[in-house]
């Protein structure tokens, strides 16, 4: 069977194992072994980015301050009625029952009379 002239048969040359690892140190694909006797050059450190101005520069610090300030406020100014509320929630009680609130109950009775 004849091949068209545009297709050529290429023969691969076989190299012996000694020719692959020659004295030159050349490896396949043009690679060379790593030379550990000389250290690689050190890359210079990058300069920091310029500071953000205006709203973007103050967004994170203000958010952190607001979060911490809110936590401190809630820690020191907690309402004792919240314990009763969560106790009712955990036990499955009626959380909308305001009969235990004496101030509102007394005010309603005085208004009716």
N, C-alpha and C positions, 0 to 999 in steps of 0.2 A: 504494500500500500504506500503510495507516494504522499509525502507531506507537501502542503503548499509552501512556497518559498518564504512566506512571512513568518512561519513558525519554525523556529530553530530548536534543535535539541541541545540542551545544555547538560553537560556532564559535570557532576560534582567531583571535585578533586578530594581524595581522601588524604588527610594528613595523619601522620603517625602521632602517637601520644607525645613523643619527644619533641616534635616540631611545634605542638600547641604550647607547651611550657618551655619555651626556648630560654636561653641565657639572657636575652634582652629584657625579659619580664613582661612582654606584651601579652595581653590576654585577648580572647575573642571580643569582637565589636569595638576594638580600639580602647579597651579599658586597661588601666594600669593598677597594680597593687597599691594599697594605701601606705604612705610613708609616715610612720609614727615618730620618726626622729625629729621632725620639725613640727611645731604646733601650728594649727591653722590660724589665719588672721582673725583678730577679734573684731566683731562688728561694732560700730559706734552706737552708743545709746541714743534712743530717739528723744527728741525734745517733747515736752508735754504739750498737749493741745492748748490753745488760748482759752482763757476763762470765759464762761458764758456770762453774758450781761443781761440786765433787765429782769424780766419775769422768769426766764429759764434758770438764771443763776440763783434765784431765791426760792424756787419751788421746792426743792428737796429739803433745805434747812427749815423752811417755814412748816412744811408738812410734818417733819420730825418733831418740831417744837409743839405744834398743835396736838399731835398724838400723845406726846409725853405729858403735856399740860392737862389734857382731858383725863388721862389715866390718874394723875395725881389728884385732880379735883374730885373724881369719882371715888377714889380711895379714902380721902379724908372727909368727904361730905356725903356719905352713903345714907340712904333713908332706911330706918329700921323696919318699915312696912314691907320692904322688898323681901325680907326673910319670910314673912307671912305669905306673901304672894307665891314665892317659889315652893314653899312647903305645900301650899294648896295645889300647885301645878304637879308636884311629884306624887302627891297622894290621890290626885284625880278629883279634888274638890272643886267647888264652883268659884272661879276666880272673879266673877262679876258680882258676887255677894258682898254688899257694903254694910251689912248689919253690924259688923265689928267696929266700924268707924264711928265712934261716939260723937264726934263733933258734928258731922253731917246729920246724924240721927236726931240729935237734940235740936239742931236748927230747924229741921223739918217740923218737929212737933210744936215748937214755939210759933212758927209761921202760921200753922193751921188754927191756933187758938184765937 
